[in-house]
Amino acid sequence: MELAKFVRLKNGDDLISQVVETGLDDDYVYNLISPLKVLYMQTSKPGYIQIAMVPWVMPRICESSEFTIDPDDVLVLSNAS
């Protein structure tokens, strides 16, 4: 089982997901498995934020839980902590 990764996309979305790289050398893609979008919300306490996670693609829109993205769309890929 792959560890969860933090993924920041060019469009500004922050995701937490299992990521599997498939393909060969220069010709590869990332498969995101059950990605969750990270939402940042202000709190009434200055300097603090709340974090929530929701499905990146809502199950009512798409039955699949795996999504393929081009590596060119990824700004940051790191182990989640």
GICORSUL-V724712 format. One record per residue. RES is the residue in one letter. SS is DSSP state (h for helix, s for strand, l for the rest). PSI is psi in degrees with one decimal (none if undefined). OMEGA is omega in whole degrees, -180 to 180 (* if undefined). Layout:
RES_SS_PSI_OMEGA, RES_SS_PSI_OMEGA
This chain:
M_l_130.1_-180, E_l_146.1_175, L_l_154.6_178, A_s_142.8_179, K_s_152.5_170, F_s_129.0_-178, V_s_123.0_172, R_s_123.5_-179, L_s_160.3_178, K_l_-29.9_-179, N_l_-0.5_177, G_l_-9.4_178, D_l_135.7_171, D_s_129.1_-176, L_s_152.5_168, I_s_125.1_-174, S_s_157.2_164, Q_s_137.6_-178, V_s_127.2_177, V_s_123.5_178, E_s_125.3_179, T_s_145.4_180, G_s_-167.5_-177, L_s_137.8_174, D_l_-101.9_-176, D_l_-7.8_-177, D_s_80.3_-178, Y_s_165.1_177, V_s_164.7_173, Y_s_131.3_172, N_s_119.3_178, L_s_127.9_-178, I_s_118.4_-179, S_s_53.8_-178, P_s_141.5_176, L_s_134.6_177, K_s_134.9_179, V_s_126.8_177, L_s_132.1_179, Y_s_128.3_-177, M_s_136.7_176, Q_s_151.3_174, T_l_173.3_178, S_l_-12.1_-180, K_l_117.1_-178, P_l_137.0_178, G_l_-0.2_-180, Y_l_149.0_173, I_s_156.8_172, Q_s_147.3_178, I_s_132.8_175, A_s_155.7_177, M_s_135.4_178, V_s_157.3_177, P_s_137.8_179, W_l_-42.2_174, V_l_120.1_-175, M_l_138.1_-180, P_l_-27.1_178, R_l_-21.4_-180, I_l_-36.9_-173, C_l_133.2_-180, E_l_-21.9_-177, S_l_148.1_175, S_l_6.9_177, E_s_135.1_-176, F_s_138.8_-180, T_s_129.8_178, I_s_154.7_179, D_s_135.9_178, P_h_-25.1_178, D_h_-18.2_179, D_h_-1.6_-176, V_s_125.2_175, L_s_-41.2_-177, V_s_135.2_173, L_s_116.7_-173, S_s_156.9_173, N_s_135.2_178, A_l_146.7_178, S_l_none_*
